[in-house]
Amino acid sequence: MDWKLAVLGLVGLFGLYLVGSALVAPLRLLIRLLVTFVVGGVLLALVNLLGGIFHFHIAVNPVTMLAAGAFPVPGLLLLGLLTLFVV
């Protein structure tokens, strides 16, 4: 009976490992997305702070924050060009 208990314990630990690894992957994705939003918000705040001298403003919303955070320099340049030509 002792070996059955040891096998069941190992199977339980393996199951716990599988469940834990399945829960960590989405959490890692959410953390990366949160960091991207924060970086994008900081970059947009800096652009709006420095652009205020020239009366230049980029709207801060989730889409622009994601674009500025995912692609920092090209994203800000494209957002700036969109702001200049569209608005």
N, CA and C atoms as a LAMMPS dump frame, in Angstrom:
ITEM: TIMESTEP
0
ITEM: NUMBER OF ATOMS
261
ITEM: BOX BOUNDS ff ff ff
-5.0000000000000000e+02 5.0000000000000000e+02
-5.0000000000000000e+02 5.0000000000000000e+02
-5.0000000000000000e+02 5.0000000000000000e+02
ITEM: ATOMS id mol type element x y z
1 1 1 N 0.811 -1.19 0
2 1 2 C 0 0 0
3 1 3 C 0.863 1.266 0
4 2 1 N 2.063 1.183 0.481
5 2 2 C 2.928 2.359 0.53
6 2 3 C 3.363 2.823 -0.854
7 3 1 N 3.62 1.88 -1.753
8 3 2 C 4.054 2.273 -3.087
9 3 3 C 2.921 2.933 -3.864
10 4 1 N 1.653 2.51 -3.603
11 4 2 C 0.508 3.139 -4.266
12 4 3 C 0.358 4.588 -3.822
13 5 1 N 0.599 4.813 -2.538
14 5 2 C 0.521 6.175 -2.009
15 5 3 C 1.619 7.059 -2.607
16 6 1 N 2.812 6.491 -2.787
17 6 2 C 3.92 7.252 -3.383
18 6 3 C 3.62 7.581 -4.85
19 7 1 N 3.057 6.633 -5.585
20 7 2 C 2.718 6.867 -6.992
21 7 3 C 1.621 7.922 -7.096
22 8 1 N 0.612 7.827 -6.242
23 8 2 C -0.456 8.826 -6.246
24 8 3 C 0.077 10.212 -5.882
25 9 1 N 1.021 10.272 -4.969
26 9 2 C 1.635 11.547 -4.608
27 9 3 C 2.395 12.159 -5.775
28 10 1 N 3.146 11.318 -6.504
29 10 2 C 3.879 11.808 -7.678
30 10 3 C 2.934 12.259 -8.777
31 11 1 N 1.849 11.518 -8.996
32 11 2 C 0.86 11.908 -9.996
33 11 3 C 0.207 13.231 -9.592
34 12 1 N -0.081 13.389 -8.312
35 12 2 C -0.662 14.634 -7.828
36 12 3 C 0.28 15.816 -7.998
37 13 1 N 1.554 15.609 -7.719
38 13 2 C 2.535 16.68 -7.911
39 13 3 C 2.681 17.046 -9.378
40 14 1 N 2.644 16.046 -10.259
41 14 2 C 2.72 16.314 -11.688
42 14 3 C 1.496 17.092 -12.157
43 15 1 N 0.324 16.733 -11.655
44 15 2 C -0.902 17.46 -11.988
45 15 3 C -0.849 18.891 -11.493
46 16 1 N -0.328 19.094 -10.297
47 16 2 C -0.175 20.44 -9.751
48 16 3 C 0.794 21.261 -10.585
49 17 1 N 1.857 20.624 -11.071
50 17 2 C 2.811 21.3 -11.949
51 17 3 C 2.142 21.725 -13.255
52 18 1 N 1.335 20.839 -13.842
53 18 2 C 0.652 21.167 -15.095
54 18 3 C -0.327 22.314 -14.915
55 19 1 N -1.098 22.292 -13.843
56 19 2 C -2.064 23.362 -13.587
57 19 3 C -1.332 24.677 -13.326
58 20 1 N -0.256 24.638 -12.563
59 20 2 C 0.513 25.851 -12.281
60 20 3 C 1.128 26.45 -13.527
61 21 1 N 1.689 25.606 -14.384
62 21 2 C 2.296 26.135 -15.605
63 21 3 C 1.233 26.653 -16.573
64 22 1 N 0.043 26.084 -16.545
65 22 2 C -1.04 26.581 -17.401
66 22 3 C -1.548 27.934 -16.915
67 23 1 N -1.437 28.213 -15.632
68 23 2 C -1.897 29.499 -15.103
69 23 3 C -0.837 30.587 -15.198
70 24 1 N 0.426 30.215 -15.293
71 24 2 C 1.503 31.209 -15.334
72 24 3 C 1.606 31.869 -16.702
73 25 1 N 1.365 31.143 -17.784
74 25 2 C 1.514 31.696 -19.132
75 25 3 C 0.58 32.88 -19.377
76 26 1 N -0.723 32.799 -19.078
77 26 2 C -1.569 33.977 -19.28
78 26 3 C -1.212 35.13 -18.346
79 27 1 N -0.759 34.8 -17.141
80 27 2 C -0.361 35.851 -16.201
81 27 3 C 0.849 36.602 -16.73
82 28 1 N 1.783 35.887 -17.331
83 28 2 C 2.965 36.521 -17.916
84 28 3 C 2.56 37.455 -19.061
85 29 1 N 1.594 37.032 -19.869
86 29 2 C 1.1 37.864 -20.965
87 29 3 C 0.43 39.127 -20.432
88 30 1 N -0.364 39 -19.385
89 30 2 C -1.018 40.171 -18.801
90 30 3 C -0.016 41.148 -18.21
91 31 1 N 1.037 40.634 -17.602
92 31 2 C 2.072 41.513 -17.029
93 31 3 C 2.787 42.267 -18.142
94 32 1 N 3.113 41.578 -19.259
95 32 2 C 3.746 42.266 -20.389
96 32 3 C 2.838 43.344 -20.973
97 33 1 N 1.542 43.047 -21.07
98 33 2 C 0.601 44.023 -21.591
99 33 3 C 0.496 45.231 -20.667
100 34 1 N 0.491 45.001 -19.369
101 34 2 C 0.445 46.092 -18.401
102 34 3 C 1.69 46.961 -18.49
103 35 1 N 2.859 46.327 -18.614
104 35 2 C 4.105 47.088 -18.745
105 35 3 C 4.098 47.899 -20.036
106 36 1 N 3.576 47.327 -21.123
107 36 2 C 3.489 48.047 -22.388
108 36 3 C 2.597 49.269 -22.259
109 37 1 N 1.446 49.13 -21.573
110 37 2 C 0.555 50.265 -21.369
111 37 3 C 1.22 51.35 -20.529
112 38 1 N 1.936 50.958 -19.487
113 38 2 C 2.583 51.949 -18.62
114 38 3 C 3.682 52.683 -19.376
115 39 1 N 4.509 51.95 -20.128
116 39 2 C 5.576 52.581 -20.905
117 39 3 C 4.989 53.521 -21.95
118 40 1 N 3.926 53.08 -22.618
119 40 2 C 3.265 53.936 -23.607
120 40 3 C 2.683 55.185 -22.986
121 41 1 N 2.088 55.059 -21.812
122 41 2 C 1.54 56.228 -21.128
123 41 3 C 2.61 57.218 -20.727
124 42 1 N 3.739 56.713 -20.248
125 42 2 C 4.841 57.6 -19.863
126 42 3 C 5.407 58.302 -21.095
127 43 1 N 5.587 57.563 -22.181
128 43 2 C 6.118 58.187 -23.4
129 43 3 C 5.161 59.237 -23.951
130 44 1 N 3.869 58.939 -23.945
131 44 2 C 2.9 59.924 -24.425
132 44 3 C 2.846 61.149 -23.519
133 45 1 N 3 60.941 -22.226
134 45 2 C 3.019 62.076 -21.302
135 45 3 C 4.233 62.962 -21.575
136 46 1 N 5.382 62.342 -21.842
137 46 2 C 6.581 63.126 -22.16
138 46 3 C 6.421 63.887 -23.471
139 47 1 N 5.856 63.225 -24.477
140 47 2 C 5.648 63.906 -25.765
141 47 3 C 4.677 65.061 -25.59
142 48 1 N 3.606 64.846 -24.839
143 48 2 C 2.63 65.918 -24.636
144 48 3 C 3.209 67.052 -23.792
145 49 1 N 4.09 66.708 -22.851
146 49 2 C 4.721 67.745 -22.03
147 49 3 C 5.665 68.598 -22.873
148 50 1 N 6.505 67.936 -23.651
149 50 2 C 7.442 68.679 -24.494
150 50 3 C 6.743 69.295 -25.703
151 51 1 N 5.703 68.644 -26.211
152 51 2 C 4.973 69.175 -27.351
153 51 3 C 4.078 70.34 -26.99
154 52 1 N 3.804 70.534 -25.714
155 52 2 C 2.985 71.658 -25.282
156 52 3 C 3.613 72.998 -25.613
157 53 1 N 4.915 73.013 -25.736
158 53 2 C 5.614 74.246 -26.107
159 53 3 C 5.217 74.658 -27.527
160 54 1 N 5.042 73.66 -28.405
161 54 2 C 4.714 73.921 -29.808
162 54 3 C 3.235 73.707 -30.099
163 55 1 N 2.423 73.616 -29.073
164 55 2 C 0.982 73.366 -29.195
165 55 3 C 0.703 72.069 -29.942
166 56 1 N 1.463 71.041 -29.596
167 56 2 C 1.332 69.715 -30.194
168 56 3 C 0.829 68.755 -29.124
169 57 1 N -0.208 67.997 -29.437
170 57 2 C -0.812 67.11 -28.454
171 57 3 C -1.227 65.806 -29.13
172 58 1 N -0.893 64.678 -28.507
173 58 2 C -1.346 63.365 -28.954
174 58 3 C -2.326 62.855 -27.903
175 59 1 N -3.48 62.41 -28.347
176 59 2 C -4.498 61.92 -27.419
177 59 3 C -3.985 60.692 -26.674
178 60 1 N -4.306 60.61 -25.401
179 60 2 C -3.9 59.467 -24.583
180 60 3 C -5.128 58.588 -24.378
181 61 1 N -5.128 57.427 -25.038
182 61 2 C -6.176 56.43 -24.864
183 61 3 C -5.515 55.058 -24.962
184 62 1 N -6.235 53.991 -24.694
185 62 2 C -5.594 52.667 -24.695
186 62 3 C -4.93 52.293 -26.019
187 63 1 N -5.49 52.698 -27.136
188 63 2 C -4.901 52.337 -28.429
189 63 3 C -3.577 53.067 -28.636
190 64 1 N -3.532 54.359 -28.343
191 64 2 C -2.284 55.102 -28.525
192 64 3 C -1.242 54.666 -27.49
193 65 1 N -1.68 54.336 -26.283
194 65 2 C -0.733 53.852 -25.28
195 65 3 C -0.12 52.527 -25.704
196 66 1 N -0.932 51.646 -26.28
197 66 2 C -0.42 50.356 -26.742
198 66 3 C 0.535 50.54 -27.919
199 67 1 N 0.211 51.438 -28.837
200 67 2 C 1.088 51.693 -29.989
201 67 3 C 2.41 52.305 -29.542
202 68 1 N 2.343 53.245 -28.615
203 68 2 C 3.571 53.895 -28.141
204 68 3 C 4.4 52.965 -27.269
205 69 1 N 3.769 52.054 -26.561
206 69 2 C 4.507 51.128 -25.715
207 69 3 C 5.081 49.956 -26.479
208 70 1 N 4.351 49.448 -27.471
209 70 2 C 4.824 48.298 -28.231
210 70 3 C 5.937 48.681 -29.202
211 71 1 N 5.798 49.847 -29.842
212 71 2 C 6.804 50.333 -30.795
213 71 3 C 7.195 51.744 -30.382
214 72 1 N 8.113 51.902 -29.437
215 72 2 C 8.348 53.216 -28.826
216 72 3 C 8.641 54.345 -29.811
217 73 1 N 9.729 54.295 -30.538
218 73 2 C 10.076 55.413 -31.42
219 73 3 C 9.21 55.416 -32.684
220 74 1 N 9.094 54.29 -33.411
221 74 2 C 8.24 54.331 -34.605
222 74 3 C 6.777 54.589 -34.261
223 75 1 N 6.316 54.056 -33.136
224 75 2 C 4.932 54.286 -32.744
225 75 3 C 4.653 55.746 -32.451
226 76 1 N 5.566 56.398 -31.751
227 76 2 C 5.387 57.823 -31.466
228 76 3 C 5.465 58.662 -32.738
229 77 1 N 6.375 58.292 -33.635
230 77 2 C 6.473 59.03 -34.893
231 77 3 C 5.197 58.873 -35.721
232 78 1 N 4.683 57.659 -35.803
233 78 2 C 3.454 57.454 -36.568
234 78 3 C 2.266 58.143 -35.908
235 79 1 N 2.181 58.114 -34.596
236 79 2 C 1.099 58.827 -33.911
237 79 3 C 1.216 60.326 -34.127
238 80 1 N 2.453 60.83 -34.117
239 80 2 C 2.657 62.259 -34.371
240 80 3 C 2.266 62.633 -35.793
241 81 1 N 2.63 61.794 -36.754
242 81 2 C 2.25 62.058 -38.145
243 81 3 C 0.745 61.979 -38.343
244 82 1 N 0.116 61 -37.711
245 82 2 C -1.341 60.918 -37.784
246 82 3 C -2.006 62.147 -37.183
247 83 1 N -1.451 62.617 -36.086
248 83 2 C -2.008 63.808 -35.451
249 83 3 C -1.844 65.032 -36.344
250 84 1 N -0.702 65.159 -36.98
251 84 2 C -0.454 66.311 -37.844
252 84 3 C -1.321 66.292 -39.103
253 85 1 N -1.454 65.129 -39.737
254 85 2 C -2.126 65.074 -41.019
255 85 3 C -3.629 64.823 -40.931
256 86 1 N -4.08 64.138 -39.921
257 86 2 C -5.498 63.797 -39.83
258 86 3 C -6.257 64.842 -39.036
259 87 1 N -5.705 65.274 -37.948
260 87 2 C -6.429 66.221 -37.084
261 87 3 C -6.115 67.596 -37.485
